[in-house]
Amino acid sequence: LLDDLAGTMRDAPGVGLAAPQIGEALAACVIEVEGRLHELVNPRVTKATGDDRDLEGCLSIPGYAAYVTRRERVWVVAQNRVGKKIKIAGSGLLGRALQHELDHLDGKLYIDYLDSMDELIAVGHGDDDDEDATTETVPAPALA
């Protein structure tokens, strides 16, 4: 399963992917930041500090992103693929991805944190032929 998650995430491409996103009702996810792959089974946040607001996207909602407030730094305990207890702490993109992927394990999406769907921003490639387009196009990491 972890190999399938990593392959699917990389093909997308994305920063992370959780088992429920590929139809598996298991508490497992993968995150790859700065060339390091993190495989997490039964993860849970044990500590979180600060607040950070940044643009966030998701492979489950392609073409859109929004500014989401999350904790600035998180500490997570999980198991690796052989059942050994692991600990990981992250801030920046890693911290955001940890929270994003663990939300998927609880059935949450980043849009659940929005006050209105009007906060969604179209991302990706703009349509240069549409002169009347009023949608803002910005790059955003596809967390998963």
C-alpha positions in Angstrom: 0.0 0.0 0.0 2.8 2.5 0.9 4.5 1.8 -2.4 1.2 2.4 -4.3 0.7 5.6 -2.4 4.2 6.9 -3.2 3.9 6.0 -6.8 0.5 7.6 -7.2 1.6 10.7 -5.4 4.7 11.1 -7.6 2.7 10.5 -10.8 0.2 13.2 -9.9 2.6 15.0 -9.0 1.9 15.9 -5.3 3.6 16.3 -2.0 1.6 13.7 -0.1 -1.2 11.2 -0.4 -3.4 9.4 2.1 -4.9 5.9 1.8 -8.5 7.1 1.8 -7.7 9.1 -1.4 -7.1 5.8 -3.3 -10.1 4.0 -1.8 -8.3 2.3 1.1 -9.9 2.8 4.6 -6.6 2.6 6.4 -4.7 5.1 8.5 -1.6 5.4 6.3 -0.1 8.2 4.2 3.1 9.3 2.5 4.7 12.7 2.3 7.7 13.7 0.2 9.4 17.0 0.9 12.9 18.0 -0.1 13.6 14.6 -1.6 12.8 12.7 1.6 9.9 10.2 1.7 8.0 9.8 4.9 5.8 6.7 5.3 3.3 7.0 8.2 1.0 4.3 9.5 -1.5 5.1 12.3 -0.1 8.7 12.7 -1.3 11.2 15.3 -0.3 14.7 16.2 1.1 14.8 19.7 1.9 18.5 19.9 1.3 21.6 17.8 2.4 25.3 18.2 1.9 28.6 16.5 -0.3 29.5 13.5 0.6 29.7 9.8 -1.6 30.8 6.9 -0.5 29.8 3.4 -1.9 28.6 0.1 -2.8 25.0 0.0 -4.0 22.7 -2.8 -5.1 19.0 -2.9 -5.1 16.2 -5.5 -8.7 15.5 -4.5 -9.7 19.0 -5.6 -7.7 19.6 -8.8 -7.4 23.0 -10.2 -8.1 24.9 -7.0 -6.3 26.2 -3.9 -7.1 28.4 -0.9 -5.4 30.1 2.0 -5.7 27.9 5.0 -4.6 28.5 8.6 -2.9 25.6 10.2 -0.5 25.1 13.1 3.0 26.4 12.4 4.9 23.4 13.8 3.6 19.9 14.6 5.0 16.8 16.2 3.7 13.4 15.0 4.0 9.9 16.3 3.4 7.0 13.8 4.6 3.5 12.8 6.8 2.8 9.8 6.0 0.0 7.3 7.4 -2.7 9.7 5.5 -1.4 12.7 8.4 0.4 14.4 7.4 3.6 16.3 8.7 6.8 14.6 8.5 10.4 15.5 8.6 13.3 13.1 8.4 17.1 13.6 7.8 19.6 10.9 7.2 23.2 10.0 6.8 24.9 6.7 5.7 22.7 3.9 6.4 19.5 5.9 4.3 20.7 8.8 1.5 21.7 6.5 1.6 18.4 4.6 1.6 16.4 7.9 -1.6 18.2 9.0 -3.2 18.0 5.5 -2.6 14.2 5.2 -3.7 13.4 8.7 -6.9 15.4 8.0 -7.6 13.0 5.1 -7.4 10.1 7.6 -10.2 11.8 9.6 -12.3 12.5 6.5 -11.5 16.2 6.3 -10.4 18.3 3.3 -8.7 21.7 3.3 -12.0 23.3 2.1 -13.6 22.3 5.4 -11.5 25.2 6.9 -12.9 27.8 4.6 -15.7 30.2 5.5 -17.0 30.2 1.9 -16.2 28.5 -1.3 -15.6 32.0 -2.7 -12.2 31.7 -1.1 -11.1 29.1 -3.6 -8.6 30.2 -6.2 -8.1 28.6 -9.6 -4.6 27.3 -10.0 -2.5 25.8 -12.7 -2.5 26.8 -16.3 -4.6 29.8 -17.3 -6.6 29.9 -20.6 -4.8 32.6 -22.6 -7.6 32.6 -25.2 -10.2 33.7 -22.6 -9.8 37.5 -22.5 -12.8 37.9 -20.2 -11.4 35.6 -17.6 -11.4 37.1 -14.1 -10.0 34.1 -12.2 -6.7 34.6 -10.5 -4.2 31.9 -11.6 -1.5 31.1 -9.1 0.8 28.1 -8.4 0.1 26.0 -5.3 1.5 22.8 -3.9 -0.8 19.8 -4.4 -0.5 18.4 -1.0 -2.9 15.5 -1.7 
